[in-house]
């Protein structure tokens, strides 16, 4: 007999989860630890985090925190970023397998070869990349500041934008700059079905389509508003519309509901009957794994000092240019 068929199993499961969450809160205090969570994490993790944000907001928080331990409820490149910006803190990620399809699409050796073919280009890399790619870049950007960052570059400079081709194409249109785009993409943001979204828009004519710039250009053309994760949240707070079709990772809807109560949010459907609009890597992080990381201080993110310093320079330039 499985646990699901035992009378009272749901109560037992809920009690175990509550105990885990209480233990996390206690351990954070005991270990002088801070829990940082991305908007794409599951609701319970967002609710117990010390700070929830997008990549730019999380980077700023990681840099300024005085906590002895940073537990990163996100993906690997985010935890690496925290270690780059705050080397004195012990940075742990609850599951080392929590990677990123976009980061994986840009292997460091292949990118180094590509960059050497264009030595006169200024390299702008989206923060969704490995420390090794950051170390090869001139400046880092996030989806919330990418346009601002590119606009800071002299117009006579040639630009390489990596690794997200969709975000790069969006920035190129916004800034009217020609850029060489590395052909990387996010599996979540490329899986949304335009046909199904069009059907939703017909079924809900009062709903606004809002989208993340990692989505394909043809979908962005249909969107009422395009913005970063934090930008999308701010938009639904102030928009007059009461209903939204949300084309980004579904986890962000939790914050939208909290900040814009009374409004309705419809997750954009993927191409297939699956949960492809959820990031499988983000979902590897669970409360149980967070508790284990707090108990053991593992798995720890480590970087050589040479790599950290080379990756630090473009990250610090991003923070400077984002002020």
C-alpha positions as CSV (number, residue, x, y, z in Angstrom):
1,X,0.0,0.0,0.0
2,X,1.4,3.4,-1.0
3,X,1.5,6.4,1.3
4,X,-1.1,8.0,-0.9
5,X,-3.7,5.3,0.0
6,X,-3.1,5.4,3.8
7,X,-5.8,7.3,5.7
8,X,-4.4,10.6,7.0
9,X,-1.4,10.4,4.6
10,X,-2.1,14.0,3.4
11,X,-2.0,15.3,6.9
12,X,1.2,13.4,7.6
13,X,2.8,14.8,4.5
14,X,1.7,18.3,5.3
15,X,3.1,17.9,8.9
16,X,6.4,16.7,7.6
17,X,6.7,19.6,5.2
18,X,5.8,22.1,7.9
19,X,8.4,20.6,10.2
20,X,11.0,21.0,7.3
21,X,10.1,24.6,6.9
22,X,10.3,25.3,10.6
23,X,13.7,23.6,10.7
24,X,14.9,25.8,7.8
25,X,13.9,28.9,9.6
26,X,15.7,27.8,12.8
27,X,18.9,26.7,10.9
28,X,19.1,30.0,9.1
29,X,19.4,31.8,12.4
30,X,21.8,29.3,13.9
31,X,24.1,29.3,10.9
32,X,23.9,33.0,10.2
33,X,22.6,32.1,6.8
34,X,20.5,33.9,4.2
35,X,18.2,32.1,1.8
36,X,18.0,33.7,-1.7
37,X,15.3,32.5,-4.1
38,X,14.5,33.3,-7.7
39,X,11.0,34.1,-8.8
40,X,10.8,30.7,-10.6
41,X,11.1,28.7,-7.4
42,X,8.1,26.9,-6.0
43,X,5.7,28.9,-3.8
44,X,6.8,27.5,-0.4
45,X,10.4,28.3,-1.1
46,X,9.6,31.8,-2.1
47,X,7.6,32.3,1.1
48,X,10.4,31.3,3.4
49,X,13.2,33.0,1.5
50,X,14.9,36.1,3.0
51,X,14.9,37.7,-0.4
52,X,13.1,36.8,-3.7
53,X,14.1,38.5,-6.9
54,X,15.3,38.3,-10.5
55,X,19.0,37.8,-11.5
56,X,20.0,41.5,-11.1
57,X,18.2,41.9,-7.7
58,X,19.7,38.6,-6.4
59,X,23.2,39.6,-7.5
60,X,22.9,42.9,-5.7
61,X,21.7,41.2,-2.5
62,X,24.4,38.5,-2.7
63,X,27.1,41.2,-3.0
64,X,25.9,43.2,0.0
65,X,24.8,40.6,2.5
66,X,26.9,40.0,5.7
67,X,25.6,36.5,6.2
68,X,28.2,33.8,6.7
69,X,26.4,31.4,4.4
70,X,24.3,32.0,1.3
71,X,21.9,29.3,0.3
72,X,20.9,29.8,-3.3
73,X,17.5,28.5,-4.3
74,X,18.0,29.0,-8.0
75,X,20.3,27.5,-10.6
76,X,24.1,26.9,-10.7
77,X,25.1,30.1,-12.6
78,X,23.3,32.2,-10.0
79,X,25.1,30.6,-7.1
80,X,28.4,31.0,-9.0
81,X,27.5,34.7,-9.3
82,X,27.0,35.0,-5.6
83,X,30.4,33.5,-4.9
84,X,32.1,35.8,-7.5
85,X,30.6,38.8,-5.8
86,X,30.9,37.7,-2.2
87,X,34.0,35.4,-1.9
88,X,34.0,35.5,1.9
89,X,30.6,33.9,2.2
90,X,30.1,30.1,2.0
91,X,27.8,29.7,-1.0
92,X,25.8,26.5,-1.3
93,X,23.2,25.3,-3.8
94,X,20.9,22.6,-2.6
95,X,21.3,20.5,-5.8
96,X,24.4,20.7,-8.0
97,X,22.4,19.4,-10.9
98,X,20.2,22.5,-11.0
99,X,21.8,23.8,-14.1
100,X,20.5,25.9,-17.0
101,X,19.8,25.0,-20.7
102,X,20.8,28.4,-21.8
103,X,24.1,28.4,-19.9
104,X,24.8,24.9,-21.2
105,X,24.3,26.1,-24.8
106,X,27.5,28.2,-24.6
107,X,30.5,25.9,-23.9
108,X,33.5,28.0,-22.8
109,X,36.0,26.6,-25.4
110,X,33.6,27.0,-28.3
111,X,32.8,30.6,-27.2
112,X,36.5,31.4,-26.8
113,X,37.1,30.2,-30.4
114,X,34.1,32.3,-31.6
115,X,35.3,35.4,-29.7
116,X,38.8,35.1,-31.2
117,X,37.3,35.2,-34.7
118,X,36.0,38.7,-33.8
119,X,38.7,40.3,-31.7
120,X,37.4,43.9,-32.3
121,X,34.0,43.1,-30.7
122,X,32.9,44.2,-27.3
123,X,31.4,41.1,-25.5
124,X,28.1,41.5,-23.7
125,X,27.0,38.3,-21.9
126,X,23.7,37.6,-20.4
127,X,24.0,36.7,-16.7
128,X,22.5,33.3,-17.5
129,X,26.0,31.9,-18.3
130,X,28.8,30.1,-16.5
131,X,31.6,31.8,-14.6
132,X,33.9,30.7,-17.5
133,X,31.8,32.7,-20.0
134,X,31.6,35.7,-17.7
135,X,35.4,35.7,-17.5
136,X,35.6,36.0,-21.3
137,X,33.1,39.0,-21.3
138,X,33.5,42.7,-21.2
139,X,30.3,43.3,-19.3
140,X,27.4,41.2,-18.0
141,X,23.7,42.1,-18.4
142,X,20.4,40.8,-17.1
143,X,17.0,40.9,-18.9
144,X,16.1,43.9,-16.8
145,X,19.1,46.0,-17.7
146,X,20.3,44.6,-21.1
147,X,19.0,47.6,-23.1
148,X,20.5,50.1,-20.7
149,X,23.9,48.2,-20.8
150,X,24.1,48.1,-24.6
151,X,23.2,51.8,-24.8
152,X,26.2,52.6,-22.7
153,X,28.5,51.1,-25.3
154,X,29.9,53.6,-27.9
155,X,28.0,53.2,-31.2
156,X,31.1,52.7,-33.1
157,X,32.0,49.6,-31.2
158,X,31.0,46.2,-32.6
159,X,29.2,43.9,-30.2
160,X,28.9,40.2,-29.5
161,X,25.9,39.3,-27.5
162,X,25.8,35.9,-25.8
163,X,24.4,33.4,-25.1
164,X,20.6,34.1,-25.6
165,X,19.8,34.8,-29.3
166,X,16.2,35.8,-28.5
167,X,17.1,38.4,-25.8
168,X,20.0,39.6,-28.0
169,X,17.6,40.1,-31.0
170,X,15.1,42.0,-28.7
171,X,17.9,44.2,-27.4
172,X,19.1,44.9,-31.0
173,X,15.6,46.0,-32.0
174,X,15.3,48.2,-29.0
175,X,18.7,49.9,-29.3
176,X,18.9,49.7,-33.2
177,X,22.4,48.2,-32.8
178,X,23.8,45.4,-35.0
179,X,25.1,42.6,-32.9
180,X,26.7,39.2,-33.5
181,X,24.4,36.8,-31.6
182,X,25.6,33.5,-30.0
183,X,22.9,30.9,-31.0
184,X,21.8,29.9,-27.5
185,X,18.3,29.7,-26.1
186,X,16.2,28.8,-23.0
187,X,14.1,25.7,-23.5
188,X,11.3,27.1,-21.3
189,X,10.9,30.3,-23.2
190,X,11.2,28.7,-26.6
191,X,8.5,26.1,-25.8
192,X,5.5,28.3,-25.7
193,X,2.9,27.5,-28.3
194,X,1.9,30.6,-30.4
195,X,-1.1,28.7,-31.7
196,X,-2.4,27.9,-28.2
197,X,-1.7,31.4,-27.0
198,X,-3.6,32.8,-29.9
199,X,-6.5,30.6,-28.9
200,X,-6.3,31.8,-25.3
201,X,-6.3,35.4,-26.5
202,X,-9.5,34.7,-28.5
203,X,-11.1,33.0,-25.5
204,X,-10.0,35.8,-23.2
205,X,-10.3,39.0,-25.2
206,X,-9.9,41.1,-22.0
207,X,-6.6,39.5,-21.2
208,X,-3.2,41.1,-22.0
209,X,-0.3,38.9,-23.2
210,X,2.9,39.8,-21.3
211,X,6.2,38.1,-22.1
212,X,9.8,37.7,-21.2
213,X,12.3,38.9,-23.8
214,X,13.8,35.4,-23.9
215,X,10.7,34.3,-25.9
216,X,10.9,34.2,-29.7
217,X,10.4,37.4,-31.6
218,X,7.1,36.3,-33.3
219,X,5.6,35.8,-29.8
220,X,7.0,39.1,-28.5
221,X,5.3,40.9,-31.4
222,X,1.9,39.8,-30.0
223,X,2.7,40.9,-26.4
224,X,1.2,44.0,-24.9
225,X,4.2,44.3,-22.6
226,X,7.7,42.7,-22.7
227,X,10.0,42.8,-19.7
228,X,12.2,41.0,-17.3
229,X,10.8,38.9,-14.5
230,X,10.7,41.8,-12.1
231,X,9.5,44.1,-14.9
232,X,6.5,41.8,-15.5
233,X,5.6,41.8,-11.9
234,X,5.7,45.6,-11.7
235,X,3.7,45.9,-14.8
236,X,0.7,43.7,-13.6
237,X,0.7,45.7,-10.4
238,X,0.1,49.0,-12.2
239,X,-1.7,48.0,-15.3
240,X,-5.5,48.7,-15.6
241,X,-6.1,45.2,-17.1
242,X,-7.5,42.6,-14.7
243,X,-6.4,39.5,-16.6
244,X,-3.0,38.5,-18.0
245,X,-1.6,35.6,-20.1
246,X,1.9,35.2,-18.7
247,X,4.6,33.9,-21.1
248,X,7.5,33.1,-18.8
249,X,8.2,30.5,-16.2
250,X,5.0,29.8,-14.2
251,X,6.7,30.3,-10.8
252,X,6.5,34.1,-11.2
253,X,2.7,34.0,-11.0
254,X,2.9,33.4,-7.2
255,X,4.5,36.8,-6.7
256,X,2.0,38.4,-9.2
257,X,-0.9,37.0,-7.1
258,X,0.6,38.4,-3.9
259,X,1.3,41.9,-5.3
260,X,-1.8,42.2,-7.5
261,X,-4.6,40.5,-5.6
262,X,-7.9,40.3,-7.4
263,X,-6.2,40.0,-10.8
264,X,-6.2,36.8,-12.9
265,X,-3.1,35.2,-14.3
266,X,-3.1,32.5,-17.0
267,X,0.1,30.6,-17.7
268,X,1.0,30.5,-21.3
269,X,0.7,27.0,-22.6
270,X,3.7,25.0,-24.0
271,X,3.7,23.2,-27.3
272,X,3.1,19.8,-25.8
273,X,0.9,18.3,-23.0
274,X,3.7,18.7,-20.4
275,X,5.0,21.1,-17.7
276,X,7.5,22.6,-20.2
277,X,6.6,26.1,-19.0
278,X,8.2,25.1,-15.7
279,X,12.0,25.1,-15.5
280,X,12.9,21.5,-14.6
281,X,16.2,22.7,-13.2
282,X,14.6,25.2,-10.8
283,X,12.2,22.5,-9.6
284,X,15.2,20.4,-8.5
285,X,15.4,22.7,-5.5
286,X,13.1,21.5,-2.7
287,X,12.6,22.4,0.9
288,X,14.1,19.1,2.0
289,X,17.3,19.8,0.0
290,X,17.5,23.4,1.4
291,X,17.3,21.9,4.9
292,X,20.1,19.5,4.1
293,X,22.3,22.2,2.7
294,X,21.8,24.3,5.9
295,X,22.7,21.3,8.0
296,X,25.8,20.3,6.1
297,X,27.0,23.4,4.4
298,X,27.0,21.4,1.1
299,X,27.1,21.3,-1.9
300,X,29.5,24.3,-1.8
301,X,30.3,26.5,-4.8
302,X,34.0,26.9,-5.2
303,X,36.0,28.8,-7.8
304,X,39.7,29.4,-8.4
305,X,40.6,32.9,-7.4
306,X,41.9,33.6,-10.9
307,X,38.6,32.7,-12.5
308,X,36.6,34.6,-9.9
309,X,38.6,37.8,-10.4
310,X,38.2,37.6,-14.2
311,X,34.5,37.0,-13.9
312,X,34.1,39.7,-11.2
313,X,35.3,42.6,-13.5
314,X,32.4,42.4,-16.0
315,X,29.9,41.8,-13.2
316,X,31.0,44.9,-11.3
317,X,30.8,46.9,-14.5
318,X,27.2,45.7,-14.9
319,X,26.3,46.9,-11.4
320,X,28.1,50.2,-12.0
321,X,26.3,50.8,-15.3
322,X,22.9,49.7,-13.8
323,X,22.9,52.5,-11.2
